[in-house]
Amino acid sequence: MIETPTPPEPIQPANASPSTSGDASHHRTIRSFVLRTGRTTAGQARAFTDVGPQFLLAYAPTLVDFAAVFSRVAPTVLEIGFGMGEATAHIASVMPEKNFLCCEVHTPGVGALLKRIDAQALSNIRILQHDAVEVIDHMLPAGALASLDGVHIFFPDPWHKKKHNKRRLIQAPLVAKLAARLKPGGYLHCATDWQPYAEQILEVLNAEPLLHNTAGTGYAPKPDYRPLTKFENRGIKLGHGVWDVVFKRNG
């Protein structure tokens, strides 16, 4: 299941529609990302070669065996869109008892996280460079076989313009997929620095019958495990807010 990709241009699933597609194609397919260009550094490229064979997983439309992939049985958290991997590496380091299955399509970000894994000697991260929605649909079991203990979605693209709000990741169809794959008591943790998106996330998660709000009716305090990134610290100094939403699977 492990592969060693060379650092190509970002991967796009064959059946994904372009980001400029109209409403009809958007409603046909949920997507977890928008392709952007980015330069892969020499260090990131080396990380693909030197570290990738151990920590990169190949996408395959078959259920993933966490025990085989991580070489142990442990609670497993799915992360969707880790950017450059700063928060991911930190959380994995402070929660060594958990496994982290991380999805990101952008090659520089994957290379950056591989570098962090090597530098920090982390062993509890595996990376899928693939659209998270396809991973959820085809690699993660649902219902009675649900295998996830948590899901992290930190600072997804807010799509600021109202006409683009429909492209936001956190919408009812995706939340239903995630809820169905969480074990009873498993959690879904979202964070955003855009208040209108925070309000939408809260509304969407409140409407999912399999989940309940750990904060009662509003936003949650920032969990200790989520670090303040350089970007977030800069925003806070400028007076920008950050909102955490944490829901748990019922039962």
Short mmCIF file of the C-alpha atoms (twelve columns), coordinates in Angstrom:
data_MODEL
# 
_entry.id   MODEL 
# 
loop_
_atom_site.group_PDB 
_atom_site.id 
_atom_site.type_symbol 
_atom_site.label_atom_id 
_atom_site.label_alt_id 
_atom_site.label_comp_id 
_atom_site.label_asym_id 
_atom_site.label_seq_id 
_atom_site.Cartn_x 
_atom_site.Cartn_y 
_atom_site.Cartn_z 
_atom_site.pdbx_PDB_model_num 
ATOM 1   C CA . MET A 1   0.000   0.000  0.000   1 
ATOM 2   C CA . ILE A 2   3.038   2.317  0.376   1 
ATOM 3   C CA . GLU A 3   4.425   4.110  -2.647  1 
ATOM 4   C CA . THR A 4   7.272   6.528  -3.334  1 
ATOM 5   C CA . PRO A 5   5.997   9.259  -5.653  1 
ATOM 6   C CA . THR A 6   8.322   11.787 -7.184  1 
ATOM 7   C CA . PRO A 7   7.181   15.320 -6.418  1 
ATOM 8   C CA . PRO A 8   5.075   16.125 -9.507  1 
ATOM 9   C CA . GLU A 9   2.526   18.814 -10.024 1 
ATOM 10  C CA . PRO A 10  -0.373  18.533 -7.533  1 
ATOM 11  C CA . ILE A 11  -2.551  15.499 -8.117  1 
ATOM 12  C CA . GLN A 12  -6.111  15.916 -9.315  1 
ATOM 13  C CA . PRO A 13  -8.540  12.987 -9.232  1 
ATOM 14  C CA . ALA A 14  -9.569  11.928 -12.697 1 
ATOM 15  C CA . ASN A 15  -13.254 12.415 -11.954 1 
ATOM 16  C CA . ALA A 16  -12.917 15.792 -10.201 1 
ATOM 17  C CA . SER A 17  -14.450 18.761 -11.945 1 
ATOM 18  C CA . PRO A 18  -12.457 21.975 -12.424 1 
ATOM 19  C CA . SER A 19  -12.735 24.565 -9.672  1 
ATOM 20  C CA . THR A 20  -14.402 26.929 -12.127 1 
ATOM 21  C CA . SER A 21  -17.265 24.535 -12.789 1 
ATOM 22  C CA . GLY A 22  -20.865 25.645 -12.435 1 
ATOM 23  C CA . ASP A 23  -23.383 24.827 -9.753  1 
ATOM 24  C CA . ALA A 24  -24.574 21.579 -11.350 1 
ATOM 25  C CA . SER A 25  -21.147 19.919 -11.300 1 
ATOM 26  C CA . HIS A 26  -20.511 21.208 -7.785  1 
ATOM 27  C CA . HIS A 27  -23.612 19.486 -6.477  1 
ATOM 28  C CA . ARG A 28  -22.652 16.256 -8.246  1 
ATOM 29  C CA . THR A 29  -19.242 16.018 -6.577  1 
ATOM 30  C CA . ILE A 30  -17.994 17.184 -3.187  1 
ATOM 31  C CA . ARG A 31  -14.336 18.153 -3.329  1 
ATOM 32  C CA . SER A 32  -11.976 18.729 -0.433  1 
ATOM 33  C CA . PHE A 33  -9.539  21.003 -2.230  1 
ATOM 34  C CA . VAL A 34  -8.829  23.574 -4.902  1 
ATOM 35  C CA . LEU A 35  -5.683  23.141 -6.949  1 
ATOM 36  C CA . ARG A 36  -3.085  25.878 -6.605  1 
ATOM 37  C CA . THR A 37  0.372   26.162 -8.028  1 
ATOM 38  C CA . GLY A 38  3.336   25.970 -5.691  1 
ATOM 39  C CA . ARG A 39  7.055   25.452 -5.847  1 
ATOM 40  C CA . THR A 40  8.530   22.306 -4.368  1 
ATOM 41  C CA . THR A 41  11.880  23.035 -2.735  1 
ATOM 42  C CA . ALA A 42  14.921  20.803 -3.045  1 
ATOM 43  C CA . GLY A 43  14.509  19.797 0.620   1 
ATOM 44  C CA . GLN A 44  10.887  18.827 0.088   1 
ATOM 45  C CA . ALA A 45  11.844  16.812 -2.986  1 
ATOM 46  C CA . ARG A 46  14.506  14.970 -0.984  1 
ATOM 47  C CA . ALA A 47  11.922  14.219 1.693   1 
ATOM 48  C CA . PHE A 48  9.761   12.434 -0.888  1 
ATOM 49  C CA . THR A 49  12.714  10.194 -1.725  1 
ATOM 50  C CA . ASP A 50  14.170  9.700  1.737   1 
ATOM 51  C CA . VAL A 51  11.075  9.728  3.976   1 
ATOM 52  C CA . GLY A 52  8.207   9.109  1.567   1 
ATOM 53  C CA . PRO A 53  8.535   5.317  1.295   1 
ATOM 54  C CA . GLN A 54  7.673   4.912  4.988   1 
ATOM 55  C CA . PHE A 55  5.005   7.559  5.404   1 
ATOM 56  C CA . LEU A 56  3.213   8.003  2.055   1 
ATOM 57  C CA . LEU A 57  0.243   5.760  1.283   1 
ATOM 58  C CA . ALA A 58  -1.109  5.039  -2.171  1 
ATOM 59  C CA . TYR A 59  -4.773  5.778  -2.761  1 
ATOM 60  C CA . ALA A 60  -6.747  2.626  -3.539  1 
ATOM 61  C CA . PRO A 61  -10.526 2.072  -3.548  1 
ATOM 62  C CA . THR A 62  -10.257 -0.551 -0.809  1 
ATOM 63  C CA . LEU A 63  -10.755 -0.214 2.945   1 
ATOM 64  C CA . VAL A 64  -7.575  0.770  4.735   1 
ATOM 65  C CA . ASP A 65  -6.210  -1.523 7.436   1 
ATOM 66  C CA . PHE A 66  -5.021  0.891  10.125  1 
ATOM 67  C CA . ALA A 67  -3.224  -1.802 12.117  1 
ATOM 68  C CA . ALA A 68  -1.185  -2.767 9.058   1 
ATOM 69  C CA . VAL A 69  -0.550  0.789  7.893   1 
ATOM 70  C CA . PHE A 70  0.608   2.091  11.290  1 
ATOM 71  C CA . SER A 71  2.065   -1.208 12.522  1 
ATOM 72  C CA . ARG A 72  -0.001  -0.941 15.694  1 
ATOM 73  C CA . VAL A 73  -3.546  -0.713 17.005  1 
ATOM 74  C CA . ALA A 74  -4.291  2.797  18.273  1 
ATOM 75  C CA . PRO A 75  -6.997  5.489  18.057  1 
ATOM 76  C CA . THR A 76  -6.916  7.031  14.591  1 
ATOM 77  C CA . VAL A 77  -7.617  10.635 13.598  1 
ATOM 78  C CA . LEU A 78  -8.260  11.788 10.032  1 
ATOM 79  C CA . GLU A 79  -6.951  15.227 9.072   1 
ATOM 80  C CA . ILE A 80  -8.264  16.928 5.931   1 
ATOM 81  C CA . GLY A 81  -6.009  19.538 4.362   1 
ATOM 82  C CA . PHE A 82  -2.919  20.050 6.525   1 
ATOM 83  C CA . GLY A 83  -1.319  22.861 4.506   1 
ATOM 84  C CA . MET A 84  2.405   22.882 5.281   1 
ATOM 85  C CA . GLY A 85  1.969   20.455 8.179   1 
ATOM 86  C CA . GLU A 86  3.062   22.682 11.069  1 
ATOM 87  C CA . ALA A 87  0.025   21.980 13.251  1 
ATOM 88  C CA . THR A 88  -0.123  18.345 12.151  1 
ATOM 89  C CA . ALA A 89  3.425   17.608 13.258  1 
ATOM 90  C CA . HIS A 90  2.893   19.392 16.567  1 
ATOM 91  C CA . ILE A 91  -0.317  17.500 17.358  1 
ATOM 92  C CA . ALA A 92  1.267   14.168 16.432  1 
ATOM 93  C CA . SER A 93  4.182   14.936 18.746  1 
ATOM 94  C CA . VAL A 94  1.992   15.779 21.756  1 
ATOM 95  C CA . MET A 95  -0.400  12.871 21.114  1 
ATOM 96  C CA . PRO A 96  1.963   9.958  20.371  1 
ATOM 97  C CA . GLU A 97  -0.692  7.487  21.501  1 
ATOM 98  C CA . LYS A 98  -2.815  8.320  18.432  1 
ATOM 99  C CA . ASN A 99  -2.419  7.606  14.723  1 
ATOM 100 C CA . PHE A 100 -2.928  10.431 12.216  1 
ATOM 101 C CA . LEU A 101 -4.098  9.737  8.671   1 
ATOM 102 C CA . CYS A 102 -3.565  13.004 6.798   1 
ATOM 103 C CA . CYS A 103 -4.923  14.029 3.394   1 
ATOM 104 C CA . GLU A 104 -3.411  16.831 1.331   1 
ATOM 105 C CA . VAL A 105 -3.143  17.201 -2.449  1 
ATOM 106 C CA . HIS A 106 -0.561  19.990 -2.706  1 
ATOM 107 C CA . THR A 107 2.920   18.635 -3.273  1 
ATOM 108 C CA . PRO A 108 4.891   21.363 -1.424  1 
ATOM 109 C CA . GLY A 109 2.756   20.827 1.670   1 
ATOM 110 C CA . VAL A 110 3.241   17.060 1.556   1 
ATOM 111 C CA . GLY A 111 6.984   17.547 1.158   1 
ATOM 112 C CA . ALA A 112 7.036   20.008 4.053   1 
ATOM 113 C CA . LEU A 113 5.242   17.575 6.374   1 
ATOM 114 C CA . LEU A 114 7.597   14.766 5.353   1 
ATOM 115 C CA . LYS A 115 10.492  17.025 6.349   1 
ATOM 116 C CA . ARG A 116 8.868   17.694 9.729   1 
ATOM 117 C CA . ILE A 117 8.263   13.984 10.286  1 
ATOM 118 C CA . ASP A 118 11.964  13.329 9.676   1 
ATOM 119 C CA . ALA A 119 13.212  16.265 11.755  1 
ATOM 120 C CA . GLN A 120 10.967  15.425 14.721  1 
ATOM 121 C CA . ALA A 121 11.343  11.641 14.442  1 
ATOM 122 C CA . LEU A 122 7.579   11.137 14.277  1 
ATOM 123 C CA . SER A 123 6.200   7.669  13.614  1 
ATOM 124 C CA . ASN A 124 2.419   8.114  13.993  1 
ATOM 125 C CA . ILE A 125 1.611   9.975  10.746  1 
ATOM 126 C CA . ARG A 126 0.680   8.551  7.358   1 
ATOM 127 C CA . ILE A 127 -0.064  10.769 4.353   1 
ATOM 128 C CA . LEU A 128 -2.442  10.262 1.447   1 
ATOM 129 C CA . GLN A 129 -1.788  12.746 -1.358  1 
ATOM 130 C CA . HIS A 130 -5.294  12.479 -2.684  1 
ATOM 131 C CA . ASP A 131 -8.727  14.100 -2.498  1 
ATOM 132 C CA . ALA A 132 -9.997  13.425 1.019   1 
ATOM 133 C CA . VAL A 133 -13.571 12.933 -0.173  1 
ATOM 134 C CA . GLU A 134 -12.557 9.955  -2.305  1 
ATOM 135 C CA . VAL A 135 -10.513 8.608  0.597   1 
ATOM 136 C CA . ILE A 136 -13.573 8.886  2.859   1 
ATOM 137 C CA . ASP A 137 -15.871 7.303  0.277   1 
ATOM 138 C CA . HIS A 138 -13.684 4.362  -0.686  1 
ATOM 139 C CA . MET A 139 -11.103 3.718  2.053   1 
ATOM 140 C CA . LEU A 140 -12.917 4.364  5.356   1 
ATOM 141 C CA . PRO A 141 -15.741 2.089  6.544   1 
ATOM 142 C CA . ALA A 142 -19.016 3.540  7.813   1 
ATOM 143 C CA . GLY A 143 -21.778 2.534  10.175  1 
ATOM 144 C CA . ALA A 144 -21.100 -0.428 12.459  1 
ATOM 145 C CA . LEU A 145 -17.574 -0.700 11.035  1 
ATOM 146 C CA . ALA A 146 -16.724 2.968  11.634  1 
ATOM 147 C CA . SER A 147 -13.012 3.267  12.426  1 
ATOM 148 C CA . LEU A 148 -12.246 6.933  13.131  1 
ATOM 149 C CA . ASP A 149 -11.752 8.317  16.629  1 
ATOM 150 C CA . GLY A 150 -11.498 11.893 15.423  1 
ATOM 151 C CA . VAL A 151 -11.440 14.252 12.434  1 
ATOM 152 C CA . HIS A 152 -9.484  17.510 12.181  1 
ATOM 153 C CA . ILE A 153 -10.303 20.204 9.618   1 
ATOM 154 C CA . PHE A 154 -8.295  23.329 10.389  1 
ATOM 155 C CA . PHE A 155 -8.650  26.575 8.444   1 
ATOM 156 C CA . PRO A 156 -10.296 25.274 5.263   1 
ATOM 157 C CA . ASP A 157 -10.593 27.753 2.398   1 
ATOM 158 C CA . PRO A 158 -13.297 30.206 3.539   1 
ATOM 159 C CA . TRP A 159 -14.370 31.270 0.041   1 
ATOM 160 C CA . HIS A 160 -15.053 34.813 1.238   1 
ATOM 161 C CA . LYS A 161 -17.290 35.967 -1.608  1 
ATOM 162 C CA . LYS A 162 -20.942 35.084 -1.079  1 
ATOM 163 C CA . LYS A 163 -21.298 33.747 -4.618  1 
ATOM 164 C CA . HIS A 164 -18.518 31.248 -3.823  1 
ATOM 165 C CA . ASN A 165 -19.872 30.072 -0.447  1 
ATOM 166 C CA . LYS A 166 -21.284 26.968 -2.121  1 
ATOM 167 C CA . ARG A 167 -17.694 25.801 -2.697  1 
ATOM 168 C CA . ARG A 168 -16.893 25.616 1.014   1 
ATOM 169 C CA . LEU A 169 -15.835 22.210 2.251   1 
ATOM 170 C CA . ILE A 170 -17.911 22.065 5.430   1 
ATOM 171 C CA . GLN A 171 -21.390 21.342 4.121   1 
ATOM 172 C CA . ALA A 172 -24.056 18.819 5.049   1 
ATOM 173 C CA . PRO A 173 -23.121 16.012 2.604   1 
ATOM 174 C CA . LEU A 174 -19.495 15.859 3.780   1 
ATOM 175 C CA . VAL A 175 -20.423 16.136 7.456   1 
ATOM 176 C CA . ALA A 176 -22.843 13.222 7.048   1 
ATOM 177 C CA . LYS A 177 -20.048 11.136 5.503   1 
ATOM 178 C CA . LEU A 178 -17.695 11.966 8.368   1 
ATOM 179 C CA . ALA A 179 -20.287 11.374 11.082  1 
ATOM 180 C CA . ALA A 180 -21.029 7.935  9.655   1 
ATOM 181 C CA . ARG A 181 -17.335 7.020  9.890   1 
ATOM 182 C CA . LEU A 182 -16.776 8.210  13.452  1 
ATOM 183 C CA . LYS A 183 -16.959 5.707  16.270  1 
ATOM 184 C CA . PRO A 184 -19.483 6.518  19.024  1 
ATOM 185 C CA . GLY A 185 -17.814 9.236  21.084  1 
ATOM 186 C CA . GLY A 186 -15.481 10.170 18.243  1 
ATOM 187 C CA . TYR A 187 -15.088 13.884 17.576  1 
ATOM 188 C CA . LEU A 188 -15.081 16.320 14.671  1 
ATOM 189 C CA . HIS A 189 -12.960 19.430 15.288  1 
ATOM 190 C CA . CYS A 190 -13.099 22.356 12.854  1 
ATOM 191 C CA . ALA A 191 -11.339 25.701 13.184  1 
ATOM 192 C CA . THR A 192 -11.589 28.846 11.073  1 
ATOM 193 C CA . ASP A 193 -10.546 32.485 11.260  1 
ATOM 194 C CA . TRP A 194 -13.494 33.694 9.150   1 
ATOM 195 C CA . GLN A 195 -16.560 34.350 11.308  1 
ATOM 196 C CA . PRO A 196 -19.217 33.872 8.579   1 
ATOM 197 C CA . TYR A 197 -17.711 30.455 7.865   1 
ATOM 198 C CA . ALA A 198 -17.634 29.662 11.587  1 
ATOM 199 C CA . GLU A 199 -21.344 30.427 11.735  1 
ATOM 200 C CA . GLN A 200 -22.000 28.158 8.749   1 
ATOM 201 C CA . ILE A 201 -19.926 25.336 10.273  1 
ATOM 202 C CA . LEU A 202 -21.871 25.589 13.524  1 
ATOM 203 C CA . GLU A 203 -25.180 25.546 11.651  1 
ATOM 204 C CA . VAL A 204 -24.233 22.568 9.484   1 
ATOM 205 C CA . LEU A 205 -22.900 20.481 12.362  1 
ATOM 206 C CA . ASN A 206 -25.913 21.297 14.528  1 
ATOM 207 C CA . ALA A 207 -28.145 19.921 11.760  1 
ATOM 208 C CA . GLU A 208 -26.347 16.545 11.654  1 
ATOM 209 C CA . PRO A 209 -28.417 14.115 13.796  1 
ATOM 210 C CA . LEU A 210 -25.469 11.828 14.555  1 
ATOM 211 C CA . LEU A 211 -23.500 14.619 16.253  1 
ATOM 212 C CA . HIS A 212 -23.819 16.837 19.302  1 
ATOM 213 C CA . ASN A 213 -21.998 20.020 20.299  1 
ATOM 214 C CA . THR A 214 -19.438 19.530 23.082  1 
ATOM 215 C CA . ALA A 215 -19.786 23.229 23.943  1 
ATOM 216 C CA . GLY A 216 -23.557 23.060 24.370  1 
ATOM 217 C CA . THR A 217 -24.802 25.654 21.909  1 
ATOM 218 C CA . GLY A 218 -21.813 27.683 20.673  1 
ATOM 219 C CA . TYR A 219 -18.116 27.596 19.957  1 
ATOM 220 C CA . ALA A 220 -15.626 25.507 21.895  1 
ATOM 221 C CA . PRO A 221 -12.517 26.699 23.723  1 
ATOM 222 C CA . LYS A 222 -9.397  25.978 21.681  1 
ATOM 223 C CA . PRO A 223 -8.310  22.448 22.629  1 
ATOM 224 C CA . ASP A 224 -4.811  22.365 24.100  1 
ATOM 225 C CA . TYR A 225 -3.541  20.048 21.380  1 
ATOM 226 C CA . ARG A 226 -4.177  22.537 18.562  1 
ATOM 227 C CA . PRO A 227 -1.211  24.929 18.399  1 
ATOM 228 C CA . LEU A 228 -1.268  28.573 17.427  1 
ATOM 229 C CA . THR A 229 0.422   28.695 14.030  1 
ATOM 230 C CA . LYS A 230 2.542   31.637 12.870  1 
ATOM 231 C CA . PHE A 231 -0.291  32.662 10.564  1 
ATOM 232 C CA . GLU A 232 -2.831  32.463 13.369  1 
ATOM 233 C CA . ASN A 233 -0.628  34.410 15.786  1 
ATOM 234 C CA . ARG A 234 -0.200  37.137 13.184  1 
ATOM 235 C CA . GLY A 235 -3.967  37.320 12.721  1 
ATOM 236 C CA . ILE A 236 -4.613  37.522 16.448  1 
ATOM 237 C CA . LYS A 237 -2.173  40.430 16.735  1 
ATOM 238 C CA . LEU A 238 -4.171  42.170 14.010  1 
ATOM 239 C CA . GLY A 239 -7.384  41.629 15.945  1 
ATOM 240 C CA . HIS A 240 -8.696  38.705 13.929  1 
ATOM 241 C CA . GLY A 241 -10.719 36.042 15.713  1 
ATOM 242 C CA . VAL A 242 -10.432 32.265 15.544  1 
ATOM 243 C CA . TRP A 243 -13.378 29.949 16.158  1 
ATOM 244 C CA . ASP A 244 -13.150 26.271 17.149  1 
ATOM 245 C CA . VAL A 245 -16.136 23.965 16.719  1 
ATOM 246 C CA . VAL A 246 -15.994 20.531 18.339  1 
ATOM 247 C CA . PHE A 247 -18.807 18.005 17.984  1 
ATOM 248 C CA . LYS A 248 -18.956 14.346 19.054  1 
ATOM 249 C CA . ARG A 249 -20.652 11.310 17.594  1 
ATOM 250 C CA . ASN A 250 -23.683 10.256 19.587  1 
ATOM 251 C CA . GLY A 251 -23.946 6.923  21.316  1 
# 
